Amino acid sequence: MKEYEIFLKKFIDSFDSNNPNNRIMCYEYQANEKSLIKKLEDLGLIENVTFMGMKYVGFDLTYDAIHHFDENDDTELSLSISKISPKKYDVFLSHANKDKEEYVQGLYEALKGLGISIFYDKDSISWGEKWKEKIINGTRDSEFAIIVISKNYFGREWTEKELYEFLSQENTSGQKLILPIIHGITNEDLATNYPDLAEIQTISSADLSEEQIAILFANILIRRLKNIE
């Protein structure tokens, strides 16, 4: 368990799931914990962070935080997802081919294990099909896009074409679509290469396992689909 997870767990353990108030009102933090608070905020596990002087902080636990340590919710997530699906694919998995075996294949399998419908070039494009046409159609038929961005992603014609297809859709609809994962790079590297992504919250493959990312995505997908039922 990572240091920030140990820190988060003490709040989760005291959380009353029957109480809709998920606010931590006034926590007396130690100097070394300020970076952990920032880490939880960056990961979307807490929000509305308010520091009160040099000693106290208040924040809200997000849905993802409250369910971060759930061990048995994979089946529940899978059942929830299987009941509603407005588009052909729940998510388009955009990545550089050089990252496929080392990282992306494992992420794909974790997502698939939750019953999530995925556009993944290895499985979604069949022998003899026009792959360019399939990819463009896949971007339009997907509810979300998980973009695994690494140094291998930068400057590649078709990965960037996928990215800008999704940016165009997101700008048109005004609805969250792109979910970036930085893989072996920093947010500064991301902003330098893709300024349009600079204000979009990322997560890092170094901080969360493929299984944890799959569960985070499943929760986002369920909330989206419930809102459009």
LUMPAMAR-26013 format. One line per 4 residues: number of its first residue (from 1); for each residue z, y, x of C-alpha. Coordinates in steps of 0.02 Angstrom, whole numbers, m for minus. Layout:
# residues N
NUM) Z:Y:X | ... .
This chain:
# residues 229
1) 0:0:0 | m49:170:69 | 78:308:98 | 16:414:m47 .
5) 28:262:m162 | 208:231:m112 | 242:414:m152 | 153:403:m320 .
9) 239:242:m369 | 411:321:m380 | 346:437:m517 | 253:297:m606 .
13) 406:185:m605 | 507:318:m695 | 367:361:m818 | 397:317:m1000 .
17) 230:257:m1072 | 297:288:m1247 | 326:470:m1206 | 164:571:m1217 .
21) 234:702:m1097 | 168:656:m925 | 234:813:m840 | 343:804:m686 .
25) 438:964:m716 | 530:1003:m556 | 524:885:m408 | 616:933:m249 .
29) 494:887:m113 | 516:864:74 | 407:956:198 | 311:798:245 .
33) 273:763:61 | 167:919:33 | 15:834:110 | 43:683:m4 .
37) 46:797:m156 | m120:872:m99 | m191:697:m74 | m143:643:m250 .
41) m222:802:m319 | m383:773:m221 | m393:596:m289 | m372:655:m468 .
45) m206:565:m488 | m109:724:m524 | m163:892:m594 | m95:1064:m641 .
49) 6:1069:m480 | 128:1216:m472 | 233:1250:m317 | 394:1343:m350 .
53) 452:1424:m190 | 464:1313:m36 | 563:1174:m117 | 504:1123:m290 .
57) 340:1071:m370 | 283:1025:m545 | 127:928:m593 | 49:817:m726 .
61) 15:633:m698 | m164:593:m749 | m218:440:m848 | m285:364:m687 .
65) m116:388:m603 | m19:308:m745 | m132:155:m738 | m158:154:m550 .
69) m43:5:m522 | m91:m94:m675 | m120:m273:m619 | m179:m349:m781 .
73) m290:m216:m858 | m456:m286:m791 | m479:m395:m946 | m431:m253:m1063 .
77) m552:m135:m976 | m692:m263:m985 | m664:m292:m1171 | m659:m105:m1206 .
81) m821:m76:m1113 | m913:m221:m1194 | m888:m149:m1369 | m981:15:m1343 .
85) m1133:59:m1239 | m1245:205:m1291 | m1362:191:m1140 | m1447:44:m1057 .
89) m1337:62:m902 | m1159:122:m887 | m1189:178:m708 | m1327:198:m581 .
93) m1270:146:m406 | m1359:260:m283 | m1343:220:m98 | m1432:201:67 .
97) m1499:27:102 | m1408:24:269 | m1242:32:175 | m1284:m108:53 .
101) m1214:m261:142 | m1069:m174:228 | m1000:m83:75 | m1105:m60:m81 .
105) m1126:m244:m124 | m937:m263:m136 | m924:m109:m247 | m1063:m177:m358 .
109) m972:m344:m378 | m808:m256:m421 | m894:m151:m555 | m989:m300:m624 .
113) m827:m399:m633 | m763:m275:m763 | m915:m300:m875 | m995:m136:m823 .
117) m1184:m125:m842 | m1258:m65:m678 | m1427:m8:m617 | m1428:m83:m443 .
121) m1596:m96:m358 | m1563:m269:m288 | m1539:m342:m463 | m1627:m216:m576 .
125) m1801:m217:m498 | m1897:m380:m513 | m2038:m448:m407 | m2201:m362:m450 .
129) m2125:m214:m542 | m2166:m33:m497 | m2005:10:m408 | m2027:199:m410 .
133) m2051:198:m598 | m1902:82:m621 | m1788:194:m519 | m1836:353:m613 .
137) m1812:264:m779 | m1645:199:m717 | m1583:374:m680 | m1626:426:m858 .
141) m1551:271:m938 | m1380:282:m853 | m1221:361:m922 | m1154:401:m747 .
145) m1209:397:m567 | m1096:335:m428 | m1170:408:m269 | m1113:325:m107 .
149) m1147:461:21 | m1142:421:206 | m1237:477:360 | m1366:346:312 .
153) m1393:436:147 | m1438:603:224 | m1623:644:231 | m1686:486:147 .
157) m1827:525:26 | m1780:411:m118 | m1592:424:m109 | m1609:613:m116 .
161) m1736:600:m257 | m1607:499:m356 | m1473:628:m317 | m1577:775:m374 .
165) m1633:685:m531 | m1448:669:m577 | m1408:848:m528 | m1549:907:m641 .
169) m1483:803:m786 | m1305:863:m758 | m1358:1045:m754 | m1459:1022:m914 .
173) m1325:931:m1012 | m1172:1019:m940 | m1083:851:m944 | m1004:762:m795 .
177) m1127:636:m729 | m1112:624:m539 | m965:532:m460 | m980:547:m270 .
181) m899:427:m148 | m896:490:32 | m916:343:151 | m881:375:335 .
185) m906:563:317 | m800:714:271 | m813:833:124 | m872:964:250 .
189) m1017:850:300 | m1058:828:117 | m1057:1016:82 | m1164:1051:235 .
193) m1299:927:182 | m1287:947:m7 | m1214:1117:m54 | m1242:1077:m239 .
197) m1107:943:m225 | m979:1054:m137 | m882:1091:m297 | m887:913:m366 .
201) m728:812:m337 | m757:664:m222 | m660:508:m178 | m666:422:m9 .
205) m702:239:24 | m566:249:157 | m432:286:27 | m469:164:m114 .
209) m528:m16:m119 | m687:m64:m211 | m579:m141:m348 | m476:18:m369 .
213) m634:124:m379 | m705:5:m510 | m548:26:m617 | m552:215:m598 .
217) m733:216:m654 | m699:100:m800 | m564:217:m865 | m682:366:m851 .
221) m819:270:m941 | m703:216:m1083 | m644:394:m1111 | m824:456:m1117 .
225) m881:321:m1236 | m733:344:m1352 | m772:529:m1364 | m949:496:m1424 .
229) m914:355:m1548 .
